[in-house]
Amino acid sequence: MPSLTDYQKQIDEFLEQENYDPKYWSPSEIVTNLAEEFGEVATLINRLYGPKSPKPGDTDAELEHELGDMLFALATLANSLELNLDAAIQHAIDKAQTRDLDRFPRKA
């Protein structure tokens, strides 16, 4: 299974091959795009699992695609700032396993 870094590299190579100028948007532009993608995920969640009525095409498969769009935007942000998403997720996991260990109730 590919790592997040593998996906970052694949995205970087794609953008390089397409010869975009600039290769990456500014971090603020990418964050704005990420917020837009998050809004699309939130809308789908609200219609699939919340109080809003689903529209034609609202499916878990569509939700999966929108989550992919978010991950793509997140990877472009990390690439533009030369950050490693594998290290970032590992840090978050480590934090959850130490600092947040007793933060939430457990099953009896």
N, CA, C and O atoms as a printed pandas DataFrame, in Angstrom:
     atom_number atom_name residue_name chain_id  residue_number  x_coord  y_coord  z_coord
0              1         N          MET        A               1    0.837   -1.175    0.000
1              2        CA          MET        A               1    0.000    0.000    0.000
2              3         C          MET        A               1    0.889    1.249    0.000
3              4         O          MET        A               1    1.827    1.339    0.792
4              5         N          PRO        A               2    0.605    2.192   -0.867
5              6        CA          PRO        A               2    1.427    3.403   -0.917
6              7         C          PRO        A               2    1.314    4.227    0.372
7              8         O          PRO        A               2    0.272    4.243    1.027
8              9         N          SER        A               3    2.387    4.894    0.711
9             10        CA          SER        A               3    2.383    5.789    1.862
10            11         C          SER        A               3    1.889    7.167    1.424
11            12         O          SER        A               3    1.747    7.438    0.232
12            13         N          LEU        A               4    1.632    8.019    2.394
13            14        CA          LEU        A               4    1.246    9.392    2.067
14            15         C          LEU        A               4    2.360   10.095    1.294
15            16         O          LEU        A               4    2.096   10.883    0.385
16            17         N          THR        A               5    3.606    9.802    1.664
17            18        CA          THR        A               5    4.740   10.386    0.947
18            19         C          THR        A               5    4.764    9.931   -0.505
19            20         O          THR        A               5    5.113   10.705   -1.396
20            21         N          ASP        A               6    4.390    8.669   -0.744
21            22        CA          ASP        A               6    4.304    8.172   -2.129
22            23         C          ASP        A               6    3.287    8.988   -2.919
23            24         O          ASP        A               6    3.535    9.356   -4.067
24            25         N          TYR        A               7    2.140    9.269   -2.299
25            26        CA          TYR        A               7    1.122   10.073   -2.977
26            27         C          TYR        A               7    1.608   11.508   -3.189
27            28         O          TYR        A               7    1.344   12.112   -4.228
28            29         N          GLN        A               8    2.315   12.045   -2.200
29            30        CA          GLN        A               8    2.870   13.390   -2.366
30            31         C          GLN        A               8    3.804   13.428   -3.569
31            32         O          GLN        A               8    3.758   14.360   -4.372
32            33         N          LYS        A               9    4.648   12.414   -3.688
33            34        CA          LYS        A               9    5.591   12.356   -4.809
34            35         C          LYS        A               9    4.839   12.230   -6.135
35            36         O          LYS        A               9    5.191   12.890   -7.113
36            37         N          GLN        A              10    3.809   11.389   -6.170
37            38        CA          GLN        A              10    3.016   11.208   -7.390
38            39         C          GLN        A              10    2.362   12.524   -7.814
39            40         O          GLN        A              10    2.357   12.862   -8.997
40            41         N          ILE        A              11    1.821   13.255   -6.866
41            42        CA          ILE        A              11    1.196   14.543   -7.167
42            43         C          ILE        A              11    2.251   15.532   -7.665
43            44         O          ILE        A              11    2.026   16.248   -8.641
44            45         N          ASP        A              12    3.398   15.568   -6.992
45            46        CA          ASP        A              12    4.460   16.481   -7.401
46            47         C          ASP        A              12    4.933   16.173   -8.816
47            48         O          ASP        A              12    5.141   17.087   -9.613
48            49         N          GLU        A              13    5.103   14.893   -9.132
49            50        CA          GLU        A              13    5.540   14.507  -10.478
50            51         C          GLU        A              13    4.486   14.859  -11.526
51            52         O          GLU        A              13    4.828   15.292  -12.626
52            53         N          PHE        A              14    3.214   14.677  -11.192
53            54        CA          PHE        A              14    2.142   15.044  -12.115
54            55         C          PHE        A              14    2.170   16.549  -12.413
55            56         O          PHE        A              14    2.099   16.967  -13.569
56            57         N          LEU        A              15    2.274   17.349  -11.355
57            58        CA          LEU        A              15    2.286   18.802  -11.555
58            59         C          LEU        A              15    3.526   19.253  -12.315
59            60         O          LEU        A              15    3.471   20.195  -13.105
60            61         N          GLU        A              16    4.643   18.574  -12.071
61            62        CA          GLU        A              16    5.888   18.882  -12.802
62            63         C          GLU        A              16    5.728   18.534  -14.273
63            64         O          GLU        A              16    6.120   19.308  -15.145
64            65         N          GLN        A              17    5.156   17.379  -14.546
65            66        CA          GLN        A              17    4.960   16.912  -15.927
66            67         C          GLN        A              17    4.038   17.849  -16.701
67            68         O          GLN        A              17    4.246   18.110  -17.886
68            69         N          GLU        A              18    3.023   18.346  -16.012
69            70        CA          GLU        A              18    2.069   19.246  -16.677
70            71         C          GLU        A              18    2.640   20.650  -16.853
71            72         O          GLU        A              18    2.046   21.492  -17.526
72            73         N          ASN        A              19    3.809   20.894  -16.236
73            74        CA          ASN        A              19    4.535   22.152  -16.422
74            75         C          ASN        A              19    3.738   23.373  -15.961
75            76         O          ASN        A              19    3.766   24.422  -16.604
76            77         N          TYR        A              20    3.032   23.225  -14.847
77            78        CA          TYR        A              20    2.274   24.353  -14.299
78            79         C          TYR        A              20    3.221   25.435  -13.810
79            80         O          TYR        A              20    4.306   25.145  -13.306
80            81         N          ASP        A              21    2.802   26.679  -13.964
81            82        CA          ASP        A              21    3.598   27.811  -13.498
82            83         C          ASP        A              21    2.669   28.804  -12.817
83            84         O          ASP        A              21    1.914   29.497  -13.500
84            85         N          PRO        A              22    2.702   28.892  -11.508
85            86        CA          PRO        A              22    3.595   28.176  -10.605
86            87         C          PRO        A              22    3.120   26.733  -10.424
87            88         O          PRO        A              22    1.957   26.399  -10.651
88            89         N          LYS        A              23    4.051   25.910  -10.013
89            90        CA          LYS        A              23    3.736   24.493   -9.819
90            91         C          LYS        A              23    2.678   24.324   -8.732
91            92         O          LYS        A              23    1.768   23.505   -8.865
92            93         N          TYR        A              24    2.801   25.094   -7.666
93            94        CA          TYR        A              24    1.832   25.069   -6.571
94            95         C          TYR        A              24    1.277   26.459   -6.343
95            96         O          TYR        A              24    1.983   27.457   -6.487
96            97         N          TRP        A              25    0.012   26.515   -5.989
97            98        CA          TRP        A              25   -0.575   27.783   -5.563
98            99         C          TRP        A              25    0.101   28.193   -4.250
99           100         O          TRP        A              25    0.840   27.412   -3.652
100          101         N          SER        A              26   -0.158   29.411   -3.818
101          102        CA          SER        A              26    0.367   29.856   -2.527
102          103         C          SER        A              26   -0.335   29.065   -1.418
103          104         O          SER        A              26   -1.446   28.574   -1.617
104          105         N          PRO        A              27    0.306   28.943   -0.258
105          106        CA          PRO        A              27   -0.338   28.224    0.843
106          107         C          PRO        A              27   -1.738   28.757    1.181
107          108         O          PRO        A              27   -2.641   27.973    1.477
108          109         N          SER        A              28   -1.921   30.068    1.140
109          110        CA          SER        A              28   -3.251   30.605    1.461
110          111         C          SER        A              28   -4.284   30.201    0.411
111          112         O          SER        A              28   -5.443   29.962    0.749
112          113         N          GLU        A              29   -3.883   30.123   -0.845
113          114        CA          GLU        A              29   -4.803   29.668   -1.894
114          115         C          GLU        A              29   -5.133   28.182   -1.734
115          116         O          GLU        A              29   -6.269   27.761   -1.955
116          117         N          ILE        A              30   -4.136   27.404   -1.350
117          118        CA          ILE        A              30   -4.370   25.968   -1.152
118          119         C          ILE        A              30   -5.286   25.746    0.040
119          120         O          ILE        A              30   -6.180   24.901   -0.015
120          121         N          VAL        A              31   -5.077   26.494    1.119
121          122        CA          VAL        A              31   -5.939   26.355    2.292
122          123         C          VAL        A              31   -7.374   26.743    1.945
123          124         O          VAL        A              31   -8.319   26.115    2.422
124          125         N          THR        A              32   -7.540   27.759    1.129
125          126        CA          THR        A              32   -8.881   28.135    0.687
126          127         C          THR        A              32   -9.519   26.996   -0.108
127          128         O          THR        A              32  -10.696   26.688    0.082
128          129         N          ASN        A              33   -8.746   26.372   -0.997
129          130        CA          ASN        A              33   -9.238   25.224   -1.747
130          131         C          ASN        A              33   -9.580   24.068   -0.812
131          132         O          ASN        A              33  -10.596   23.398   -0.995
132          133         N          LEU        A              34   -8.739   23.836    0.182
133          134        CA          LEU        A              34   -8.981   22.780    1.160
134          135         C          LEU        A              34  -10.283   23.048    1.921
135          136         O          LEU        A              34  -11.060   22.127    2.173
136          137         N          ALA        A              35  -10.514   24.297    2.281
137          138        CA          ALA        A              35  -11.765   24.657    2.968
138          139         C          ALA        A              35  -12.977   24.405    2.070
139          140         O          ALA        A              35  -14.018   23.946    2.540
140          141         N          GLU        A              36  -12.839   24.707    0.776
141          142        CA          GLU        A              36  -13.931   24.436   -0.165
142          143         C          GLU        A              36  -14.215   22.937   -0.238
143          144         O          GLU        A              36  -15.371   22.515   -0.232
144          145         N          GLU        A              37  -13.156   22.143   -0.307
145          146        CA          GLU        A              37  -13.326   20.692   -0.364
146          147         C          GLU        A              37  -13.954   20.169    0.925
147          148         O          GLU        A              37  -14.808   19.284    0.891
148          149         N          PHE        A              38  -13.528   20.719    2.060
149          150        CA          PHE        A              38  -14.114   20.321    3.337
150          151         C          PHE        A              38  -15.603   20.656    3.370
151          152         O          PHE        A              38  -16.407   19.886    3.894
152          153         N          GLY        A              39  -15.963   21.803    2.809
153          154        CA          GLY        A              39  -17.375   22.184    2.736
154          155         C          GLY        A              39  -18.186   21.189    1.926
155          156         O          GLY        A              39  -19.329   20.891    2.273
156          157         N          GLU        A              40  -17.609   20.674    0.855
157          158        CA          GLU        A              40  -18.307   19.676    0.040
158          159         C          GLU        A              40  -18.488   18.380    0.822
159          160         O          GLU        A              40  -19.531   17.735    0.719
160          161         N          VAL        A              41  -17.482   17.996    1.602
161          162        CA          VAL        A              41  -17.601   16.808    2.448
162          163         C          VAL        A              41  -18.672   17.035    3.512
163          164         O          VAL        A              41  -19.504   16.162    3.759
164          165         N          ALA        A              42  -18.647   18.204    4.135
165          166        CA          ALA        A              42  -19.627   18.513    5.176
166          167         C          ALA        A              42  -21.052   18.488    4.622
167          168         O          ALA        A              42  -21.965   17.986    5.278
168          169         N          THR        A              43  -21.240   19.021    3.438
169          170        CA          THR        A              43  -22.565   19.019    2.810
170          171         C          THR        A              43  -23.038   17.589    2.579
171          172         O          THR        A              43  -24.182   17.255    2.886
172          173         N          LEU        A              44  -22.170   16.752    2.045
173          174        CA          LEU        A              44  -22.544   15.351    1.807
174          175         C          LEU        A              44  -22.856   14.621    3.106
175          176         O          LEU        A              44  -23.838   13.882    3.173
176          177         N          ILE        A              45  -22.043   14.813    4.134
177          178        CA          ILE        A              45  -22.289   14.179    5.434
178          179         C          ILE        A              45  -23.652   14.619    5.972
179          180         O          ILE        A              45  -24.413   13.808    6.499
180          181         N          ASN        A              46  -23.947   15.903    5.833
181          182        CA          ASN        A              46  -25.219   16.441    6.323
182          183         C          ASN        A              46  -26.393   15.820    5.577
183          184         O          ASN        A              46  -27.448   15.583    6.166
184          185         N          ARG        A              47  -26.216   15.558    4.295
185          186        CA          ARG        A              47  -27.305   14.976    3.513
186          187         C          ARG        A              47  -27.380   13.459    3.659
187          188         O          ARG        A              47  -28.472   12.893    3.613
188          189         N          LEU        A              48  -26.251   12.798    3.832
189          190        CA          LEU        A              48  -26.259   11.338    3.961
190          191         C          LEU        A              48  -26.549   10.867    5.382
191          192         O          LEU        A              48  -27.216    9.851    5.577
192          193         N          TYR        A              49  -26.046   11.605    6.377
193          194        CA          TYR        A              49  -26.142   11.149    7.762
194          195         C          TYR        A              49  -26.770   12.172    8.702
195          196         O          TYR        A              49  -26.929   11.904    9.893
196          197         N          GLY        A              50  -27.122   13.326    8.184
197          198        CA          GLY        A              50  -27.699   14.378    9.006
198          199         C          GLY        A              50  -29.146   14.644    8.636
199          200         O          GLY        A              50  -29.815   13.794    8.047
200          201         N          PRO        A              51  -29.620   15.820    8.983
201          202        CA          PRO        A              51  -31.038   16.127    8.807
202          203         C          PRO        A              51  -31.467   16.506    7.391
203          204         O          PRO        A              51  -32.662   16.509    7.094
204          205         N          LYS        A              52  -30.539   16.818    6.533
205          206        CA          LYS        A              52  -30.911   17.226    5.172
206          207         C          LYS        A              52  -31.246   16.023    4.316
207          208         O          LYS        A              52  -30.687   14.941    4.497
208          209         N          SER        A              53  -32.158   16.217    3.387
209          210        CA          SER        A              53  -32.542   15.142    2.469
210          211         C          SER        A              53  -31.464   14.947    1.413
211          212         O          SER        A              53  -30.955   15.917    0.853
212          213         N          PRO        A              54  -31.115   13.683    1.139
213          214        CA          PRO        A              54  -30.124   13.415    0.087
214          215         C          PRO        A              54  -30.638   13.866   -1.278
215          216         O          PRO        A              54  -31.841   13.875   -1.538
216          217         N          LYS        A              55  -29.709   14.233   -2.127
217          218        CA          LYS        A              55  -30.015   14.578   -3.510
218          219         C          LYS        A              55  -29.533   13.437   -4.400
219          220         O          LYS        A              55  -28.707   12.630   -3.974
220          221         N          PRO        A              56  -30.036   13.362   -5.627
221          222        CA          PRO        A              56  -29.532   12.326   -6.532
222          223         C          PRO        A              56  -28.008   12.424   -6.657
223          224         O          PRO        A              56  -27.462   13.511   -6.845
224          225         N          GLY        A              57  -27.343   11.300   -6.555
225          226        CA          GLY        A              57  -25.881   11.292   -6.644
226          227         C          GLY        A              57  -25.193   11.339   -5.299
227          228         O          GLY        A              57  -23.984   11.122   -5.218
228          229         N          ASP        A              58  -25.945   11.622   -4.225
229          230        CA          ASP        A              58  -25.356   11.621   -2.885
230          231         C          ASP        A              58  -25.191   10.177   -2.423
231          232         O          ASP        A              58  -26.160    9.527   -2.032
232          233         N          THR        A              59  -23.976    9.691   -2.471
233          234        CA          THR        A              59  -23.682    8.314   -2.086
234          235         C          THR        A              59  -22.394    8.280   -1.285
235          236         O          THR        A              59  -21.630    9.246   -1.260
236          237         N          ASP        A              60  -22.168    7.149   -0.630
237          238        CA          ASP        A              60  -20.889    6.982    0.068
238          239         C          ASP        A              60  -19.727    7.004   -0.919
239          240         O          ASP        A              60  -18.629    7.443   -0.578
240          241         N          ALA        A              61  -19.969    6.530   -2.144
241          242        CA          ALA        A              61  -18.911    6.572   -3.167
242          243         C          ALA        A              61  -18.554    8.017   -3.493
243          244         O          ALA        A              61  -17.380    8.346   -3.661
244          245         N          GLU        A              62  -19.564    8.882   -3.584
245          246        CA          GLU        A              62  -19.301   10.302   -3.848
246          247         C          GLU        A              62  -18.561   10.925   -2.668
247          248         O          GLU        A              62  -17.665   11.747   -2.858
248          249         N          LEU        A              63  -18.934   10.537   -1.455
249          250        CA          LEU        A              63  -18.236   11.016   -0.268
250          251         C          LEU        A              63  -16.767   10.597   -0.304
251          252         O          LEU        A              63  -15.880   11.378    0.038
252          253         N          GLU        A              64  -16.526    9.377   -0.716
253          254        CA          GLU        A              64  -15.144    8.898   -0.840
254          255         C          GLU        A              64  -14.364    9.754   -1.840
255          256         O          GLU        A              64  -13.204   10.087   -1.595
256          257         N          HIS        A              65  -14.982   10.106   -2.946
257          258        CA          HIS        A              65  -14.321   10.958   -3.954
258          259         C          HIS        A              65  -14.007   12.333   -3.372
259          260         O          HIS        A              65  -12.927   12.878   -3.599
260          261         N          GLU        A              66  -14.950   12.886   -2.628
261          262        CA          GLU        A              66  -14.727   14.216   -2.028
262          263         C          GLU        A              66  -13.617   14.164   -0.980
263          264         O          GLU        A              66  -12.828   15.103   -0.867
264          265         N          LEU        A              67  -13.550   13.072   -0.211
265          266        CA          LEU        A              67  -12.450   12.923    0.742
266          267         C          LEU        A              67  -11.117   12.840   -0.007
267          268         O          LEU        A              67  -10.104   13.365    0.454
268          269         N          GLY        A              68  -11.129   12.181   -1.156
269          270        CA          GLY        A              68   -9.927   12.129   -1.989
270          271         C          GLY        A              68   -9.505   13.512   -2.450
271          272         O          GLY        A              68   -8.316   13.827   -2.485
272          273         N          ASP        A              69  -10.491   14.346   -2.807
273          274        CA          ASP        A              69  -10.173   15.728   -3.210
274          275         C          ASP        A              69   -9.531   16.491   -2.054
275          276         O          ASP        A              69   -8.607   17.279   -2.256
276          277         N          MET        A              70  -10.033   16.247   -0.832
277          278        CA          MET        A              70   -9.438   16.899    0.336
278          279         C          MET        A              70   -7.994   16.442    0.536
279          280         O          MET        A              70   -7.108   17.254    0.804
280          281         N          LEU        A              71   -7.768   15.137    0.403
281          282        CA          LEU        A              71   -6.416   14.615    0.574
282          283         C          LEU        A              71   -5.462   15.167   -0.483
283          284         O          LEU        A              71   -4.302   15.464   -0.199
284          285         N          PHE        A              72   -5.974   15.298   -1.711
285          286        CA          PHE        A              72   -5.157   15.869   -2.778
286          287         C          PHE        A              72   -4.754   17.301   -2.413
287          288         O          PHE        A              72   -3.587   17.673   -2.534
288          289         N          ALA        A              73   -5.721   18.093   -1.970
289          290        CA          ALA        A              73   -5.429   19.482   -1.590
290          291         C          ALA        A              73   -4.455   19.523   -0.414
291          292         O          ALA        A              73   -3.545   20.352   -0.392
292          293         N          LEU        A              74   -4.639   18.639    0.556
293          294        CA          LEU        A              74   -3.739   18.587    1.703
294          295         C          LEU        A              74   -2.317   18.221    1.271
295          296         O          LEU        A              74   -1.342   18.784    1.768
296          297         N          ALA        A              75   -2.216   17.275    0.343
297          298        CA          ALA        A              75   -0.891   16.883   -0.162
298          299         C          ALA        A              75   -0.226   18.025   -0.920
299          300         O          ALA        A              75    0.987   18.209   -0.811
300          301         N          THR        A              76   -0.999   18.797   -1.687
301          302        CA          THR        A              76   -0.386   19.932   -2.390
302          303         C          THR        A              76    0.092   20.982   -1.393
303          304         O          THR        A              76    1.122   21.620   -1.612
304          305         N          LEU        A              77   -0.650   21.166   -0.296
305          306        CA          LEU        A              77   -0.204   22.104    0.739
306          307         C          LEU        A              77    1.108   21.621    1.350
307          308         O          LEU        A              77    2.058   22.392    1.486
308          309         N          ALA        A              78    1.154   20.344    1.717
309          310        CA          ALA        A              78    2.383   19.793    2.302
310          311         C          ALA        A              78    3.545   19.900    1.322
311          312         O          ALA        A              78    4.654   20.269    1.709
312          313         N          ASN        A              79    3.295   19.580    0.061
313          314        CA          ASN        A              79    4.364   19.676   -0.940
314          315         C          ASN        A              79    4.851   21.106   -1.097
315          316         O          ASN        A              79    6.055   21.349   -1.183
316          317         N          SER        A              80    3.926   22.047   -1.136
317          318        CA          SER        A              80    4.327   23.444   -1.347
318          319         C          SER        A              80    5.186   23.962   -0.205
319          320         O          SER        A              80    6.000   24.866   -0.393
320          321         N          LEU        A              81    5.005   23.385    0.981
321          322        CA          LEU        A              81    5.771   23.800    2.160
322          323         C          LEU        A              81    6.903   22.828    2.489
323          324         O          LEU        A              81    7.592   22.977    3.499
324          325         N          GLU        A              82    7.086   21.818    1.609
325          326        CA          GLU        A              82    8.113   20.794    1.785
326          327         C          GLU        A              82    7.980   20.073    3.130
327          328         O          GLU        A              82    8.956   19.895    3.859
328          329         N          LEU        A              83    6.736   19.661    3.438
329          330        CA          LEU        A              83    6.437   18.923    4.658
330          331         C          LEU        A              83    6.111   17.476    4.310
331          332         O          LEU        A              83    5.633   17.186    3.213
332          333         N          ASN        A              84    6.367   16.587    5.231
333          334        CA          ASN        A              84    6.187   15.154    5.028
334          335         C          ASN        A              84    4.917   14.706    5.742
335          336         O          ASN        A              84    4.843   14.761    6.969
336          337         N          LEU        A              85    3.914   14.261    4.977
337          338        CA          LEU        A              85    2.651   13.844    5.573
338          339         C          LEU        A              85    2.778   12.553    6.369
339          340         O          LEU        A              85    2.019   12.352    7.317
340          341         N          ASP        A              86    3.707   11.671    6.019
341          342        CA          ASP        A              86    3.918   10.473    6.834
342          343         C          ASP        A              86    4.376   10.871    8.238
343          344         O          ASP        A              86    3.884   10.331    9.229
344          345         N          ALA        A              87    5.305   11.803    8.323
345          346        CA          ALA        A              87    5.773   12.282    9.630
346          347         C          ALA        A              87    4.642   12.990   10.370
347          348         O          ALA        A              87    4.516   12.860   11.587
348          349         N          ALA        A              88    3.825   13.732    9.640
349          350        CA          ALA        A              88    2.726   14.468   10.264
350          351         C          ALA        A              88    1.695   13.524   10.868
351          352         O          ALA        A              88    1.263   13.728   12.003
352          353         N          ILE        A              89    1.295   12.490   10.125
353          354        CA          ILE        A              89    0.293   11.558   10.654
354          355         C          ILE        A              89    0.871   10.742   11.795
355          356         O          ILE        A              89    0.166   10.440   12.757
356          357         N          GLN        A              90    2.146   10.380   11.704
357          358        CA          GLN        A              90    2.763    9.625   12.801
358          359         C          GLN        A              90    2.798   10.467   14.065
359          360         O          GLN        A              90    2.555    9.953   15.157
360          361         N          HIS        A              91    3.096   11.749   13.933
361          362        CA          HIS        A              91    3.092   12.653   15.091
362          363         C          HIS        A              91    1.697   12.706   15.714
363          364         O          HIS        A              91    1.563   12.676   16.937
364          365         N          ALA        A              92    0.665   12.784   14.882
365          366        CA          ALA        A              92   -0.713   12.837   15.385
366          367         C          ALA        A              92   -1.092   11.534   16.094
367          368         O          ALA        A              92   -1.765   11.560   17.124
368          369         N          ILE        A              93   -0.662   10.401   15.543
369          370        CA          ILE        A              93   -0.937    9.101   16.170
370          371         C          ILE        A              93   -0.225    9.005   17.514
371          372         O          ILE        A              93   -0.811    8.582   18.510
372          373         N          ASP        A              94    1.046    9.402   17.529
373          374        CA          ASP        A              94    1.810    9.376   18.779
374          375         C          ASP        A              94    1.148   10.245   19.838
375          376         O          ASP        A              94    1.073    9.866   21.006
376          377         N          LYS        A              95    0.672   11.404   19.425
377          378        CA          LYS        A              95    0.000   12.322   20.348
378          379         C          LYS        A              95   -1.270   11.675   20.903
379          380         O          LYS        A              95   -1.543   11.767   22.100
380          381         N          ALA        A              96   -2.039   11.027   20.041
381          382        CA          ALA        A              96   -3.273   10.364   20.474
382          383         C          ALA        A              96   -2.967    9.225   21.442
383          384         O          ALA        A              96   -3.753    8.948   22.349
384          385         N          GLN        A              97   -1.836    8.571   21.252
385          386        CA          GLN        A              97   -1.483    7.423   22.090
386          387         C          GLN        A              97   -0.801    7.824   23.396
387          388         O          GLN        A              97   -0.591    6.982   24.270
388          389         N          THR        A              98   -0.459    9.089   23.533
389          390        CA          THR        A              98    0.198    9.531   24.768
390          391         C          THR        A              98   -0.636   10.629   25.439
391          392         O          THR        A              98   -1.314   10.363   26.431
392          393         N          ARG        A              99   -0.597   11.815   24.927
393          394        CA          ARG        A              99   -1.287   12.943   25.545
394          395         C          ARG        A              99   -2.786   12.710   25.668
395          396         O          ARG        A              99   -3.385   13.042   26.691
396          397         N          ASP        A             100   -3.393   12.143   24.636
397          398        CA          ASP        A             100   -4.845   11.987   24.608
398          399         C          ASP        A             100   -5.302   10.609   25.091
399          400         O          ASP        A             100   -6.479   10.272   24.966
400          401         N          LEU        A             101   -4.391    9.818   25.637
401          402        CA          LEU        A             101   -4.690    8.437   26.003
402          403         C          LEU        A             101   -5.900    8.327   26.933
403          404         O          LEU        A             101   -6.740    7.448   26.739
404          405         N          ASP        A             102   -6.003    9.188   27.924
405          406        CA          ASP        A             102   -7.101    9.113   28.885
406          407         C          ASP        A             102   -8.141   10.214   28.679
407          408         O          ASP        A             102   -8.918   10.526   29.581
408          409         N          ARG        A             103   -8.145   10.786   27.502
409          410        CA          ARG        A             103   -9.031   11.921   27.228
410          411         C          ARG        A             103  -10.488   11.505   27.050
411          412         O          ARG        A             103  -11.393   12.271   27.381
412          413         N          PHE        A             104  -10.725   10.294   26.529
413          414        CA          PHE        A             104  -12.077    9.861   26.217
414          415         C          PHE        A             104  -12.431    8.607   26.995
415          416         O          PHE        A             104  -11.556    7.793   27.290
416          417         N          PRO        A             105  -13.717    8.440   27.335
417          418        CA          PRO        A             105  -14.120    7.239   28.075
418          419         C          PRO        A             105  -13.884    5.985   27.235
419          420         O          PRO        A             105  -13.902    6.023   26.005
420          421         N          ARG        A             106  -13.666    4.893   27.924
421          422        CA          ARG        A             106  -13.428    3.610   27.268
422          423         C          ARG        A             106  -14.628    2.699   27.499
423          424         O          ARG        A             106  -15.436    2.919   28.402
424          425         N          LYS        A             107  -14.721    1.670   26.657
425          426        CA          LYS        A             107  -15.760    0.658   26.840
426          427         C          LYS        A             107  -15.518   -0.075   28.143
427          428         O          LYS        A             107  -14.377   -0.285   28.555
428          429         N          ALA        A             108  -16.595   -0.457   28.777
429          430        CA          ALA        A             108  -16.485   -1.179   30.054
430          431         C          ALA        A             108  -16.062   -2.621   29.830
431          432         O          ALA        A             108  -15.919   -3.378   30.790
